[in-house]
């Protein structure tokens, strides 16, 4: 929902609702892709979590990364559009609740993640999808800090 000024208004209830729905959808999405067999590598590291909680550029870029690099490469019909839309709603609403000027340059945390993701090829997509188990709790924790 946009305010008369054209800006999104902060709707914290919507953020929680979207995140809860993502948890449900993530289960079916994970079962539709091959298992993540690479146990020695993590895309979403503990250090990235700290940055996700405190740095709006990292938050924005990480959500964009999932939309542009992960969900966009899924096969049609695998809840692809649902995830893309939901992440865009999260982005718009997080920004409305806690506006920040996103950095145009990639943050080093997201740059490293992207490099690792590309190195893994198709396995990177599967890993990123299975790591929604890591990302969704981060999003939920972050939302609770702004509510």
N, C-alpha and C positions, 0 to 999 in steps of 0.2 A: 504494500500500500504506500503510495507516495503522498507526501504532504503538498499543500498548495504551492510550495516553492519548488516542487519537482524532486525534492530529496526524499529518500526513504525515511519512514519514521521507525523508531526503535520498537520492535515487538518481541520482547523477551520470551513470551509464551510460545510464539511461533518458532523461535530458535530451539527451544526444548522439544517441541512437537516434531519438528523436522529431524532433529537428531535421533529421537526415539524411533521414528519411522525408518531412518537409515540403518539402525541396528537390525531391524526386522528384515529389511531388504538385503542387507549385507550378507546375512546367512545364506539366502538363496543364491546370491551372486557368487559367493565363495564356493558353493557346491557346483557351480556351473563352469568353473575353471579348474585346470589341473592343480594338484597339490603343490604347495611351495616346498620344494625339496632342498633348497639351499638354506641350511641351518646356521652356517658360519657367518652369514652377512645379514645385516639389518639395514633397511633404508631409513626407518624412523628410529633414531637413536635417542638415548636419554637426554643428551645435551640439546638436541633439537626440541625436545619437549619444553625445556626451560625457556628457550627462545620463542617457541610457539605461544607460551603463556604471557610473555612480556613484550614481544616485538611484533607490531602489527604488520610490518613488511613480510616477516617470515610467515605469519598466519595467512596473509593474503596470497603470497607466492606458493605456499604449500597447497592451498585449496585450488589455486589456478593450475598448478602442476597436475593435480589429480584430474581436473576437468580436461585439460589439453593433452596430457601425455598418457594418462591411464584409461579413463573412461572412454575417451574418443577412439581408442583402439580396440574396444570391445566389439564383439559381433552385435549386429542389430538384433533387438529382441531380448537381450540379456539384461533388461532393466537399465540399459545404457542411458536412455534419455531421462529416466527417473533420477539417476545419480547425478548426471550433469546439472539438471534443473535444481535438485536439492542442494547441491554444493554452491550453485550460484545464488540461491536464496539465502543460504548461510552467510556467504560473503557479503551480500548487500546488507543483510540485517546486522551482522557483526559490525560492519562499518558504520551503520546508522546509530548503533548503540554506543560505539566507542570510535568516533571518527579518527582517522589517521591519514597522513599523506603517504601512500604507498611509494616505496622506492622504485625508481625505474630500473636500477641495476639489481641483478639477482644477488640476494644475500649469499654469503659463502655457504651457509648451512644448506640452502636449497640447491646451490650450484653443485655441491658435493653429492647430494642425494640424486640429482639429475644425472651426473656423470656415472654413478654406480648403476642407476636404473638402465641407462643406455648400454652399459657394458654387459648387462645381464640379458639383453635382447628380450625375447618373448617371456623368459623366466622372470624378468623384471616386472612385467605386467602382473603375472600371477602373484609374485611376492608383494607388490603394492596392494593388490586386492586383499590378500590374506592379512596384510598389515593394517587393514581397516579396523581390525581388532585393537590396534594400538592407537590409531588416529581418532576414532570415534570417542573413546574415553577422554582424550585430550580436549576434544571439542566440547564435550559435556562439562568437564572440569572448568574450562575457560568460561563457558556460558554462566556457570554458577558464580564465577567471580564478578560478572557484570550485572547479575540480577540483584 
